[in-house]
Amino acid sequence: MDVTDVIGAVSIGVAGGMLAGLVGVGGGVLFVPGLVIFLGLVQLDAEATSLVAVVLVGGVGAWRQGRYGNLRLRDGVTLALFSPIGVVAGVLVANAVGQRALELSFAGVQLVMAAQLLRRIAKSAPASTPSTG
């Protein structure tokens, strides 16, 4: 790793951590694309590498959110207990398919999640009122 890579990794880490603290995401949403785009990792390596980062990010984020009373520990523990089953299956599939399939799958998941969030926001948006003036 040269100095540029270190600076890129630090920048991705700080940005991903801020995003995790702000909106509860980081690993999949920012770490993976950042590792691919800025550090030149292939998709599979970026996905695997981001798993290391999200462990610490998740722990610190949960601890801080817990201090504010925002943590639903039982839900988090339930996710944590059953996620490894999915991780094992996902790693098997990720190592069996091609690089292009991983890239397209990753992008597709991001688009579907973004669309679902936008739909949810649109449904809950308050009705606009005509401006007075």
N, C-alpha and C positions, 0 to 999 in steps of 0.2 A: 504494500500500500504506500503510495507516495503522499506527499503533503496535500495535494489536491483531493485525493480520495479521502484522506482523514477529515479535511474540512467539509467535504460533501457528506460524509457519514455523520459528522457532528451536527451539521445543519439539518439533515434528515431526521436525526434523533430528537433534536430540540423541537423542530416543527411537528413531528409525530407526537411527541409528548404533550405539546401545547394543545394539539388537536384532540388528543385523548382526554386531557383534562377538561377541555371546553365542551366537546360533544360526545365523548365516550368512544371514540374510534382512534385509530392510529396505525396499527399493524397492517391490516389489509388495505386500508384506504390510502395511506400515505407511504408507509415503509416499503411495501412491495414495488409500487411504481417508481419511487425515489431510487431504490437500489438498482432497478432495471435502467432507468433513464440516466441517472447521474453517475452511478458507479459501474455501469456496464455489465451487471450480473445478468445471467439468463433467468427466465421466469422461475424455473424450479429452484434454483439457488436462492433467488430473492425471497421466495415464499418460505423456504426452510430457514433462512437467516432471520426473517422477520419474526419467526416463532420464538427465537431467543429474546428478542427485544420486547415483545409484548408481555413476557412473564414479569419483567421488572416494571414496565409501564403499568400493567394491570394492578400489580401489588401496591405501588405507590399511589396510583389513582384511587383505588378502592379505599386505602387507608385515609387519604385526604377527604374523599367524599363521605366516608363514614364519620369523620369528625364533624361534618356539617349535618349529619343525620339523614343523608340521602341514600345510604346503602341499604338495599334489601338483601340481607345476608343469606337468607334461606333460598331465594331465587338464584343468587350467585353461586352458592354451594351446589345447588341442583345442576346448574349449567356446568360447573367445574367437574362434577362427578361423572356426567354423561358425555361431555365433549371428547374425552380420550377415545371413545369408541369411534366417533366420527373422524378423529384425527388419524387413527390407524387406517381406516378405510380410505380416507382422502390421500394419505401418503402413498398407499399402494396404487391407487388410480393415477396420481400425479407422476409416479415413476414409470407407469406403463404406457401413458399416452405421449404424444409428441409435444414439442415445445409450442408449436402454433396452436394446438388445441388448448393448452394451458392458458396461453395469452388471451385467446378468444373467450374462454370460459371465465377467466378473471374479469375481463371487460364486460361480459354479459351480466355477470352477477352484480357488478357495480351499477350498471345501467338499470337493471330491474329494481335494485334497492332504491336508487335515486328516484325512479318513477313512482314507486310505492310511497316514498316519503312526500313527494310533491302532491300526489293524490290526497294523502292524509291532511296535508297543510291546506289544500284547496277546500276540502270538506269542512275544515274547522275555521276557515277565515271568516272574520266578521263581515257582515254585509256593509258595503261602502255606502256612505251617505253623500248626497250632493254637497259640494262646497258652497259656503255662503260667502259672498263677497262681492 
